[in-house]
């Protein structure tokens, strides 16, 4: 018997209720349960980027110490060489006899100068993050000091040029208008060789950027590998534990529901009944182990990639703590959706894969919104006196329930939308088929009744035939009796005819005798 529209709607609603239960359990156990317990999310992610470092958003205590050192009042002495070291370098450059700014012979009053000034380096966030070191809780800038005083960044020139340049970048200073003569640039006023300055500037920048980038790559690369491996392990465990715990909670919930519905067993059988139910739950959880192992690797890959993606994003825009969590959980959903759409399982079509992928993506969006409002929910509940101690526990559970219910409802609507859009007319055809089946069913019922009547008539016909046979036999017997009676009547008629003939003859004789007597009497 084909299901009716009401039955189909009821089946859909039953599926919706079951999906709601699954979504609620998975959200409470996963993003809003295990995640806060297993991840120490922080603004900016697990690796400090230069962009975040400039804003004071750091991932480690060491990076915080480096930032504190960067923001301290500028102290030139921390980056200067000792007088002895400086004198040695100055004498070596003077011995060459060439002014490195004018590319001419040195004047009588030469001085050694930092081509890129100490102040520019001392206030450079990237160099502090890459080259700064924290030893025993104290910040060391020795690497920065060594770089700024490298020979490539030192130049000997006339004292007047050095005093005019001060803490400016040599290339920028040479291109500026002179303070003594606004109509001339410093290069024109001091007869600076632009090519020599540009070449020297390029060499210094290349040295600084090369050293800094190399140190930064080493620092951030090591941190990315370390934190990525840690997050991959945590994410993999969260996914696998989430599957097992969801199956466990679902199993216990369903068994408890059945137990309530069927009623509790007698006291002596209760423990055995509970043990049997727990055994069924344990077996169902055990069957999920392959899925849990698969989720372990899937979660591990997404955990590592989310850590890397968070780092890349923070290289341009700073992310808050909640956004870091959204990236981590969202990337996992995106990974699942992409995998499902790009490589659909053999048992489903491309359209069904797209439908399921869209449901995963909407769940990601809804979960992300839930994560973003979770802190607001905690803050709101903290304003209620009797809920304040439980706000951090209750709020995530409530948000998880709402996210789970909303995800299930949206998934239900997506299924209906795909039914209406991608399979246009299918539902109408299904309704027509259902109506046809109902008409066929009614016709079959009528045919069944008619066949019943026909069978009853056949039985009546068979009975009639038997009666007709009996009547025929009776008619045959009556015919035989009639023949015998006819023969008997014929014999009786013949005998009666003889009797009549004899009687007639007797009457005639009597009449003749009477005439004779009368004649005799007359003659007497």
KEMINU-293962 format. One line per 8 residues: number of its first residue (from 1); their letters; for each residue x, y, z of C-alpha. Coordinates in nm, 3 decimals, decimal comma. Layout:
% KEMINU-293962
NUM) A) X/Y/Z  ...
% end
This chain:
% KEMINU-293962
1) XXXXXXXX) 0,000/0,000/0,000  0,147/0,337/-0,102  0,189/0,596/0,178  -0,047/0,894/0,179  0,054/1,261/0,192  -0,019/1,266/0,564  0,198/0,962/0,616  0,483/1,119/0,417
9) XXXXXXXX) 0,457/1,439/0,619  0,459/1,238/0,939  0,768/1,049/0,823  0,939/1,381/0,749  0,847/1,517/1,092  0,975/1,200/1,260  1,302/1,239/1,068  1,316/1,605/1,177
17) XXXXXXXX) 1,271/1,516/1,544  1,540/1,249/1,524  1,774/1,490/1,343  1,707/1,754/1,609  1,814/1,509/1,875  2,131/1,421/1,684  2,221/1,787/1,619  2,159/1,892/1,978
25) XXXXXXXX) 2,372/1,611/2,121  2,655/1,668/1,872  2,661/2,046/1,934  2,658/2,015/2,314  2,926/1,747/2,309  3,140/1,900/2,032  3,174/2,276/1,966  3,005/2,382/2,290
33) XXXXXXXX) 3,127/2,098/2,511  3,463/1,946/2,429  3,604/2,250/2,246  3,621/2,486/2,547  3,769/2,206/2,755  4,032/2,098/2,501  4,138/2,427/2,340  4,283/2,737/2,500
41) XXXXXXXX) 4,178/2,977/2,226  4,338/3,320/2,231  4,305/3,636/2,030  4,541/3,631/1,733  4,583/3,254/1,730  4,868/3,036/1,852  5,151/3,212/1,667  5,227/3,583/1,695
49) XXXXXXXX) 5,227/3,766/1,362  5,397/4,100/1,298  5,060/4,264/1,238  4,935/4,148/1,579  5,266/4,218/1,751  5,243/4,582/1,652  4,905/4,597/1,828  5,023/4,413/2,136
57) XXXXXXXX) 4,834/4,091/2,053  5,074/3,811/2,136  5,052/3,432/2,170  5,321/3,363/2,430  5,468/3,521/2,739  5,802/3,556/2,562  5,641/3,755/2,283  5,469/3,969/2,545
65) XXXXXXXX) 5,807/4,047/2,701  5,944/4,140/2,358  5,650/4,372/2,297  5,696/4,535/2,638  6,060/4,595/2,547  5,955/4,747/2,213  5,712/4,990/2,377  5,958/5,109/2,640
73) XXXXXXXX) 6,103/5,458/2,607  6,367/5,471/2,336  6,710/5,405/2,483  6,986/5,446/2,223  7,253/5,311/2,454  7,102/4,958/2,439  7,198/4,937/2,071  7,532/5,122/2,066
81) XXXXXXXX) 7,872/4,959/2,054  8,125/5,028/2,323  8,353/5,324/2,261  8,638/5,088/2,188  8,445/4,884/1,931  8,312/5,200/1,772  8,657/5,355/1,747  8,796/5,045/1,575
89) XXXXXXXX) 8,522/5,043/1,314  8,555/5,422/1,262  8,930/5,402/1,206  8,891/5,118/0,959  8,646/5,322/0,750  8,850/5,641/0,770  9,152/5,452/0,646  8,974/5,400/0,316
97) XXXXXXXX) 8,977/5,779/0,264  8,641/5,802/0,082  8,332/5,987/0,197  8,058/5,727/0,145  7,789/5,990/0,097  7,963/6,213/-0,158  8,192/5,947/-0,302  8,471/6,205/-0,273
105) XXXXXXXX) 8,784/6,227/-0,059  8,722/6,253/0,316  8,728/6,593/0,478  8,939/6,683/0,780  8,652/6,607/1,020  8,511/6,262/0,937  8,255/6,074/1,153  8,116/5,721/1,144
113) XXXXXXXX) 7,738/5,710/1,087  7,457/5,451/1,086  7,319/5,458/0,734  6,983/5,328/0,862  6,960/5,494/1,204  6,946/5,309/1,536  6,609/5,464/1,623  6,446/5,321/1,313
121) XXXXXXXX) 6,572/4,975/1,402  6,494/5,008/1,775  6,130/5,090/1,697  6,089/4,820/1,431  5,832/4,564/1,555  5,928/4,295/1,304  6,297/4,305/1,401  6,210/4,285/1,770
129) XXXXXXXX) 5,977/3,986/1,716  6,224/3,803/1,492  6,560/3,887/1,651  6,468/3,964/2,011  6,539/3,692/2,267  6,405/3,625/2,615  6,648/3,459/2,851  6,550/3,389/3,211
137) XXXXXXXX) 6,262/3,632/3,177  6,485/3,914/3,049  6,483/4,053/2,696  6,805/4,053/2,497  6,846/4,275/2,187  7,201/4,165/2,112  7,109/4,031/1,767  6,940/4,359/1,677
145) XXXXXXXX) 7,239/4,547/1,809  7,477/4,336/1,601  7,269/4,391/1,287  7,236/4,767/1,319  7,611/4,796/1,376  7,700/4,563/1,091  7,959/4,704/0,851  7,703/4,716/0,571
153) XXXXXXXX) 7,505/4,974/0,770  7,799/5,194/0,863  7,929/5,483/0,653  8,201/5,743/0,713  8,126/6,103/0,612  8,188/6,464/0,700  8,072/6,581/1,044  7,839/6,842/0,890
161) XXXXXXXX) 7,652/6,576/0,696  7,624/6,352/0,999  7,495/6,634/1,221  7,237/6,739/0,963  7,117/6,383/0,904  7,068/6,302/1,276  6,833/6,002/1,322  6,691/6,009/0,970
169) XXXXXXXX) 6,719/5,742/0,706  7,010/5,844/0,478  6,817/5,804/0,152  6,508/5,986/0,282  6,724/6,265/0,434  6,913/6,321/0,111  6,589/6,370/-0,082  6,437/6,619/0,164
177) XXXXXXXX) 6,461/6,994/0,132  6,750/7,144/0,324  6,661/7,331/0,645  6,922/7,594/0,557  6,807/7,643/0,198  6,454/7,530/0,119  6,515/7,562/-0,255  6,776/7,286/-0,242
185) XXXXXXXX) 6,761/6,929/-0,126  7,016/6,799/0,123  7,175/6,607/-0,161  7,227/6,929/-0,357  7,343/7,126/-0,057  7,604/6,870/0,055  7,691/6,741/-0,292  7,565/6,394/-0,207
193) XXXXXXXX) 7,611/6,123/-0,469  7,254/5,986/-0,519  7,377/5,663/-0,680  7,619/5,591/-0,397  7,354/5,661/-0,134  7,091/5,451/-0,316  7,333/5,161/-0,351  7,435/5,179/0,014
201) XXXXXXXX) 7,073/5,206/0,121  6,973/4,902/-0,088  7,259/4,697/0,060  7,160/4,786/0,416  6,790/4,715/0,356  6,870/4,385/0,191  7,090/4,284/0,483  6,829/4,384/0,741
209) XXXXXXXX) 6,539/4,220/0,561  6,735/3,903/0,486  6,846/3,856/0,847  6,504/3,948/0,986  6,306/3,730/0,744  6,533/3,434/0,803  6,497/3,465/1,181  6,123/3,520/1,148
217) XXXXXXXX) 6,078/3,216/0,926  6,270/3,002/1,172  6,074/3,134/1,471  5,725/3,123/1,322  5,787/2,803/1,126  5,890/2,618/1,441  5,595/2,758/1,633  5,352/2,668/1,355
225) XXXXXXXX) 5,474/2,309/1,348  5,458/2,279/1,725  5,120/2,443/1,775  4,979/2,286/1,457  5,070/1,936/1,578  4,918/2,012/1,918  4,597/2,147/1,767  4,579/1,860/1,517
233) XXXXXXXX) 4,596/1,608/1,801  4,338/1,797/2,007  4,103/1,840/1,710  4,135/1,477/1,609  4,061/1,363/1,964  3,766/1,601/1,986  3,613/1,465/1,669  3,663/1,099/1,758
241) XXXXXXXX) 3,547/1,146/2,117  3,254/1,351/1,991  3,134/1,064/1,770  3,169/0,807/2,047  3,011/1,028/2,313  2,725/1,127/2,083  2,655/0,759/2,014  2,678/0,681/2,384
249) XXXXXXXX) 2,441/0,959/2,488  2,198/0,876/2,207  2,202/0,510/2,301  2,146/0,578/2,671  1,870/0,828/2,591  1,687/0,586/2,363  1,722/0,293/2,603  1,598/0,507/2,891
257) XXXXXXXX) 1,303/0,623/2,680  1,213/0,262/2,596  1,253/0,161/2,959  1,014/0,435/3,069  0,767/0,340/2,796  0,773/-0,032/2,874  0,785/0,015/3,249  1,046/-0,099/3,498
265) XXXXXXXX) 1,109/-0,465/3,552  1,069/-0,634/3,884  1,341/-0,566/4,139  1,513/-0,900/4,087  1,521/-0,853/3,707  1,597/-0,481/3,702  1,974/-0,518/3,723  1,974/-0,779/3,448
273) XXXXXXXX) 1,755/-0,556/3,231  1,981/-0,255/3,287  2,287/-0,467/3,215  2,136/-0,590/2,888  2,053/-0,237/2,781  2,400/-0,110/2,869  2,543/-0,397/2,669  2,345/-0,291/2,364
281) XXXXXXXX) 2,467/0,066/2,406  2,827/-0,054/2,440  2,797/-0,261/2,123  2,654/0,034/1,929  2,942/0,253/2,052  3,192/-0,016/1,952  3,049/-0,020/1,600  3,133/0,350/1,577
289) XXXXXXXX) 3,505/0,293/1,637  3,594/0,287/1,263  3,413/0,619/1,218  3,595/0,754/1,522  3,934/0,658/1,378  3,841/0,818/1,047  3,732/1,134/1,231  4,063/1,131/1,421
297) XXXXXXXX) 4,263/1,178/1,102  4,007/1,409/0,944  3,999/1,628/1,253  4,377/1,623/1,279  4,418/1,748/0,923  4,161/2,024/0,970  4,314/2,119/1,306  4,659/2,165/1,155
305) XXXXXXXX) 4,523/2,357/0,857  4,302/2,579/1,076  4,608/2,672/1,283  4,792/2,765/0,963  4,490/2,952/0,822  4,450/3,148/1,146  4,815/3,251/1,121  4,774/3,362/0,759
313) XXXXXXXX) 4,462/3,566/0,840  4,632/3,729/1,137  4,915/3,835/0,911  4,666/4,083/0,765  4,378/4,119/1,014  4,372/4,050/1,384  4,126/3,784/1,495  3,956/3,767/1,831
321) XXXXXXXX) 3,939/3,459/2,052  3,593/3,361/1,926  3,693/3,409/1,563  3,987/3,173/1,615  3,740/2,912/1,736  3,510/2,982/1,442  3,800/2,934/1,199  3,894/2,604/1,361
329) XXXXXXXX) 3,543/2,457/1,366  3,442/2,620/1,039  3,737/2,481/0,848  3,644/2,132/0,959  3,292/2,181/0,823  3,425/2,328/0,500  3,662/2,036/0,465  3,376/1,787/0,510
337) XXXXXXXX) 3,150/1,974/0,268  3,422/2,001/0,002  3,511/1,635/0,041  3,147/1,532/0,009  3,078/1,751/-0,295  3,408/1,689/-0,477  3,428/1,317/-0,396  3,072/1,196/-0,333
345) XXXXXXXX) 3,034/0,838/-0,205  2,930/0,581/-0,462  2,587/0,527/-0,309  2,468/0,890/-0,355  2,431/1,112/-0,662  2,610/1,442/-0,724  2,286/1,630/-0,652  2,240/1,452/-0,319
353) XXXXXXXX) 2,605/1,520/-0,234  2,554/1,891/-0,306  2,243/1,886/-0,089  2,427/1,724/0,202  2,723/1,957/0,154  2,493/2,260/0,172  2,347/2,128/0,497  2,697/2,098/0,641
361) XXXXXXXX) 2,780/2,453/0,533  2,465/2,594/0,692  2,551/2,408/1,011  2,894/2,570/1,001  2,739/2,916/0,964  2,488/2,859/1,243  2,754/2,713/1,472  2,979/3,011/1,401
369) XXXXXXXX) 2,699/3,250/1,496  2,641/3,048/1,810  3,008/3,074/1,904  2,998/3,451/1,850  2,695/3,500/2,077  2,810/3,252/2,342  3,005/3,514/2,536  2,706/3,748/2,525
377) XXXXXXXX) 2,490/3,470/2,669  2,743/3,410/2,947  2,757/3,782/3,023  2,379/3,807/3,032  2,339/3,508/3,263  2,610/3,647/3,491  2,382/3,946/3,556  2,126/3,711/3,716
385) XXXXXXXX) 2,242/3,649/4,076  2,135/3,286/4,118  2,268/3,193/3,769  2,601/3,375/3,792  2,798/3,081/3,945  2,673/2,851/3,666  2,686/3,097/3,376  3,005/2,954/3,224
393) XXXXXXXX) 2,855/2,603/3,229  2,488/2,660/3,151  2,524/2,924/2,877  2,728/2,704/2,636  2,478/2,419/2,685  2,181/2,645/2,612  2,353/2,796/2,307  2,445/2,446/2,190
401) XXXXXXXX) 2,082/2,335/2,219  1,960/2,637/2,021  2,228/2,586/1,755  2,143/2,217/1,728  1,770/2,280/1,692  1,819/2,561/1,441  2,066/2,351/1,239  1,818/2,063/1,222
409) XXXXXXXX) 1,531/2,289/1,117  1,741/2,457/0,848  1,857/2,116/0,723  1,492/2,008/0,708  1,402/2,317/0,505  1,697/2,256/0,270  1,566/1,905/0,205  1,224/2,046/0,124
417) XXXXXXXX) 1,378/2,319/-0,094  1,577/2,064/-0,293  1,262/1,856/-0,331  1,084/2,159/-0,474  1,368/2,305/-0,687  1,608/2,039/-0,803  1,333/1,778/-0,842  1,065/2,008/-0,988
425) XXXXXXXX) 0,742/1,818/-1,039  0,862/1,504/-0,861  0,645/1,569/-0,558  0,349/1,644/-0,784  0,414/1,327/-0,977  0,448/1,143/-0,649  0,110/1,280/-0,540  -0,039/1,170/-0,872
433) XXXXXXXX) 0,117/0,827/-0,828  -0,026/0,813/-0,478  -0,369/0,913/-0,609  -0,337/0,655/-0,889  -0,238/0,393/-0,639  -0,537/0,491/-0,426  -0,766/0,463/-0,729  -0,608/0,129/-0,820
441) XXXXXXXX) -0,651/0,020/-0,462  -1,020/0,119/-0,467  -1,063/-0,062/-0,802  -0,886/-0,367/-0,663  -1,115/-0,359/-0,360  -1,420/-0,339/-0,586  -1,280/-0,621/-0,801  -1,220/-0,823/-0,488
449) XXXXXXXX) -1,581/-0,771/-0,382  -1,700/-0,858/-0,733  -1,488/-1,171/-0,739  -1,636/-1,260/-0,402  -1,984/-1,217/-0,543  -1,886/-1,421/-0,849  -1,747/-1,700/-0,633  -2,066/-1,696/-0,429
457) XXXXXXXX) -2,269/-1,717/-0,752  -2,053/-2,004/-0,872  -2,128/-2,186/-0,549  -2,495/-2,113/-0,601  -2,468/-2,236/-0,962  -2,302/-2,555/-0,842  -2,578/-2,607/-0,588  -2,839/-2,536/-0,854
465) XXXXXXXX) -2,679/-2,787/-1,089  -2,693/-3,050/-0,816  -3,058/-2,961/-0,758  -3,120/-2,974/-1,131  -2,956/-3,317/-1,138  -3,185/-3,434/-0,858  -3,484/-3,283/-1,036  -3,375/-3,451/-1,359
473) XXXXXXXX) -3,344/-3,781/-1,180  -3,691/-3,724/-1,035  -3,822/-3,628/-1,377  -3,664/-3,949/-1,519  -3,826/-4,160/-1,252  -4,156/-3,980/-1,304  -4,127/-4,042/-1,678  -4,075/-4,412/-1,619
481) XXXXXXXX) -4,376/-4,418/-1,389  -4,573/-4,224/-1,650  -4,478/-4,478/-1,917  -4,585/-4,763/-1,691  -4,905/-4,578/-1,611  -4,963/-4,518/-1,982  -4,908/-4,884/-2,056  -5,135/-4,970/-1,766
489) XXXXXXXX) -5,396/-4,726/-1,892  -5,364/-4,863/-2,244  -5,413/-5,213/-2,109  -5,704/-5,091/-1,898  -5,847/-4,911/-2,200  -5,817/-5,226/-2,410  -5,974/-5,434/-2,134  -6,241/-5,169/-2,087
497) XXXXXXXX) -6,304/-5,166/-2,462  -6,350/-5,546/-2,452  -6,569/-5,504/-2,146  -6,771/-5,237/-2,320  -6,796/-5,455/-2,630  -6,908/-5,747/-2,412  -7,149/-5,525/-2,226  -7,279/-5,390/-2,552
505) XXXXXXXX) -7,327/-5,741/-2,679  -7,497/-5,834/-2,352  -7,722/-5,528/-2,370  -7,801/-5,612/-2,730  -7,879/-5,967/-2,627  -8,097/-5,848/-2,343  -8,274/-5,605/-2,570  -8,318/-5,885/-2,823
513) XXXXXXXX) -8,446/-6,114/-2,551  -8,678/-5,844/-2,422  -8,816/-5,800/-2,772  -8,868/-6,173/-2,796  -9,048/-6,174/-2,463  -9,261/-5,880/-2,567  -9,349/-6,051/-2,893  -9,430/-6,366/-2,702
521) XXXX) -9,646/-6,179/-2,464  -9,823/-6,009/-2,745  -9,909/-6,338/-2,910  -10,046/-6,474/-2,593
% end
